[in-house]
Each structure stands twice: as structure tokens, then as C-alpha cells.
Amino acid sequence: MNASPIVLLLGESLYSESIAQALANRLKMNVVRVDPGLLEMKDCLKCLQPNLIVFNLGDPYSDRLVDLLNERKKIKLAGLDVANYHLILLTGHDYVIPTIKELVSTID
């Protein structure tokens, strides 16, 4: 694990810019901004080994990131819903819910 957490920030929006600024101002945190169109995503992840990837939901590359959750369970994603000013955390953990009763319990 990295001594200083690495946050990989993909895409551009005013919302992501403010998050980048806020995180960069924290001590012992590295924020790396990358244009997702310029890099092969898997190579970037292998090289940087980020603790968190922040991206804009709905951007053309966002589907590839969500697909990575199936391949690399330890990846943590934070999707920015720019239209609604929400940050949605995504992980690769599987939850097996065999019955509706257990689904309702999980939702509660």
C-alpha cells in the first residue's frame, strides 16, 4: 500500500475540479489528474495503484471503469453525478441476496 494515498481523478467538470482542489490541499494525499482518452485504463491502474478513482458518471469512459469492478475487486470508485451534485461510491464487493426478504433487509 502507498505511504500517501493516491487519488486518480478522471475527466473535467467544475465539480471534479473543486474535489481535486480540496483533496490536493490535504496533507499526505496525492491527486493525479489524467485524461482518460489518452491512457489505457488497465495500464494506468497497474502503474499508479490508486487508492480511489474519481470520475464523472455518464462520461464515455465510465462504463469501462464500472467493468473493472468485476476484474479487480479491490478498486474503489467514486462517481460524480454532476447534474445532482452527488458522489456515489462503488466497490467490487459482491452481495448474494437469494430471497426478496434478504433484499429488503439489505435495503433497510
FENNORVEN-V43992 format. One record per pair of residues at least 4 apart in sequence whose ideal C-beta (glycine too) atoms are under 8 Angstrom apart, sorted by the first residue. I is the first residue (numbers start at 1). GAP is how many residues later the second one is. If there is no record, write none. Layout:
BEGIN
I&GAP ; I&GAP
END
This chain:
BEGIN
1&50 ; 2&4 ; 2&28 ; 2&47 ; 2&49 ; 3&25 ; 4&24 ; 4&25 ; 4&26 ; 5&23 ; 5&24 ; 5&25 ; 5&46 ; 5&47 ; 6&24 ; 6&26 ; 6&42 ; 6&43 ; 6&44 ; 6&45 ; 6&46 ; 7&16 ; 7&22 ; 7&23 ; 7&24 ; 7&25 ; 7&43 ; 7&44 ; 7&45 ; 7&46 ; 7&47 ; 8&24 ; 8&26 ; 8&36 ; 8&37 ; 8&40 ; 8&42 ; 8&44 ; 8&45 ; 8&46 ; 9&7 ; 9&10 ; 9&11 ; 9&22 ; 9&23 ; 9&24 ; 9&25 ; 9&44 ; 9&45 ; 9&46 ; 10&23 ; 10&24 ; 10&25 ; 10&26 ; 10&43 ; 10&44 ; 10&45 ; 10&46 ; 10&49 ; 10&51 ; 10&55 ; 11&5 ; 11&25 ; 11&44 ; 11&45 ; 11&48 ; 11&50 ; 12&4 ; 12&5 ; 12&44 ; 13&4 ; 13&43 ; 13&67 ; 13&69 ; 14&4 ; 15&4 ; 15&41 ; 15&65 ; 15&67 ; 15&70 ; 16&4 ; 16&38 ; 16&40 ; 16&64 ; 16&66 ; 17&4 ; 18&4 ; 19&4 ; 19&35 ; 19&61 ; 19&68 ; 20&4 ; 20&11 ; 20&13 ; 20&34 ; 21&4 ; 22&4 ; 23&6 ; 23&8 ; 24&5 ; 24&7 ; 32&16 ; 32&18 ; 34&4 ; 34&5 ; 34&10 ; 35&4 ; 36&5 ; 36&19 ; 36&23 ; 36&25 ; 37&24 ; 39&4 ; 39&5 ; 40&4 ; 41&4 ; 41&20 ; 41&23 ; 41&24 ; 41&27 ; 42&4 ; 42&26 ; 43&4 ; 44&4 ; 45&4 ; 45&5 ; 45&8 ; 45&23 ; 45&27 ; 45&30 ; 51&25 ; 52&24 ; 52&25 ; 52&26 ; 53&12 ; 53&22 ; 53&23 ; 53&24 ; 53&25 ; 54&23 ; 54&24 ; 54&26 ; 55&4 ; 55&6 ; 55&7 ; 55&10 ; 55&22 ; 55&23 ; 55&24 ; 55&25 ; 56&6 ; 56&23 ; 56&24 ; 56&26 ; 57&5 ; 57&22 ; 57&23 ; 57&24 ; 57&25 ; 57&31 ; 58&4 ; 58&24 ; 61&4 ; 62&4 ; 62&17 ; 63&4 ; 64&4 ; 65&4 ; 65&12 ; 66&11 ; 66&24 ; 67&4 ; 68&4 ; 68&7 ; 69&4 ; 69&6 ; 69&8 ; 69&21 ; 69&22 ; 69&23 ; 70&22 ; 72&20 ; 73&18 ; 73&19 ; 73&20 ; 73&21 ; 74&18 ; 75&16 ; 75&17 ; 76&13 ; 76&14 ; 76&15 ; 77&12 ; 77&13 ; 77&14 ; 78&9 ; 78&10 ; 78&11 ; 78&12 ; 79&8 ; 79&9 ; 79&10 ; 79&11 ; 80&6 ; 80&7 ; 80&8 ; 81&4 ; 81&5 ; 81&6 ; 81&7 ; 95&11 ; 97&5 ; 97&6 ; 97&9 ; 98&4 ; 99&4 ; 100&4 ; 101&4 ; 102&4 ; 103&4 ; 104&4
END
